[in-house]
């Protein structure tokens, strides 16, 4: 695990190989079970962009998504998880996580923020300049 400053303002940074314990901690915080070596494989995937927010040597926020190649345009990116722990919400960390994700992703044709529908999420995304897109629908196929 990389060193995290203590006693300072929260720090947001891209997670890289070596940060597997932070990814495992985020997975646990999100109510899932960490799987052996999954965090290592995850962080070594060149399509993955993962970002952490840290305060006083503790993970307090996490975001991740993927950059997807396209044959017709610049790549696109999907931000799938954006989570700030309750005690650290409304301090700008969600915006900082998005900013760090966007910087790491670089130029893309589209950046999709994918999350469950809720008034809180919609309000936050509107506050950071996002708008609901009506051009695509999301369908889930069964995983047989």
N, C-alpha and C positions, 0 to 999 in steps of 0.2 A: 504494500500500500504506500502510496506517495505521502509525503509529509503534508500535513494540514496545519496552518498557523493557528495558534491558540490565542484567545483573548482579543480577537480582532473582528472586524466586520465579516460577514459571511463571504466566502470565496466560491465562485462558480468556475469550473474548468472541465475540459473534455477528459473523459476517462479513456485510458489506454491499457494495453497489456501490462499486467502488474497490479491493476486496480480491481482484480477479481473479487477480493473480499467486500469492496464497496458495492459491487453489482449484486453479490449474494445478499448483502444486507438490505438492499433496495427490494429485491425479490421477496424476501421475508416480510419487509414492511408492507408490501402490496398484498400480503395474505397468501402467498404461494410458497411452495417448498423449493429450495435450491437443489439442483440436480448436480451430481458430481461432474466436474469438468465443463458444465454448461457455460459458466461465466467466462472461462478461458476461450472456448470456441466462439462465444458471442463477441468478445472484445477483439479477437483476431480476424473476424469477418470484415473484409474491406468495405462492405456496404453499410455496416453499422456505424451510427454516430450516437455515442452515449455521453451524457453530461451530468455532472454531480454538483450539488451545492453543499458546502461544508461550513460549519460553525463550531468553534471550540472542539476541534478534532472529531466531530461527529457528522455523519451524513444527514442532511436536513431537507434534501430535495433531489429529484432524479428525473431525467428526461432521456428518451431514446427514440430513435427512428432509423429509417433506412434511406439510402440514396439508390434509386432505381434507374438503370440505364434504359434509354429509349432509342429506337432505330430512326425516329423521325424528328428529333429535336434534342435540346439539352436534357440532361437527366432530370428526373423529378424526385422529390423527397416526401416522405410521410413521417410525421412526428406522431408516434403511437402512444407514448406515455409521457405525461407531464404531471408530476406530483410534488407538492411542497408539503412537508409535515405541518400539521395544524398549528403548532406553536410558532412557526416561521412564516405563516401566510400573511399577506397584506403588507409585505416588506419589500416588494419588488423582485423577489427571487424567481418567481414564475417568468417574469419578463426577461430577467437575466439568463435564465435557462434557455428560453427561446432565442435570445440574441446570440448566445454561444453556439447553439445548434445551427442557426442560420449561417454564422461565420464559418463554422467547420464544413458545412455542406457546400458553400460557395454558390455559384450561379446555377440555378435550376429553372426549368420551364414552369414548374408549379411546385408549391410547398403546401401540402395538405396537413391540416391539424386534425387528426383522427381521434375522437374520444366519445364517450357516452354523452347522450343529449341531456343537458340539464341547464336550468336558468343561470346557475353560477358559472358554469363553463362558458356558456354563450356570452355572458356579460364580460368575463375575463378576456375571451378571444376578441370581442369587439373593442375592448379597451386597448389591446395591443395592435389594432388595425386590421384584424381578420374579418372576413365576412362569409356568411353561409353561401355555399355554392349550390346551385340547383341543377347543374348540368349533368351530374353523375348520381347514380344510386348505388348503394352498397348492398350486396346480397351475400349471404353466407351459404356455402355448399356444405352438405354433411360430410364429415370426415370418416368415410367407411374404411 
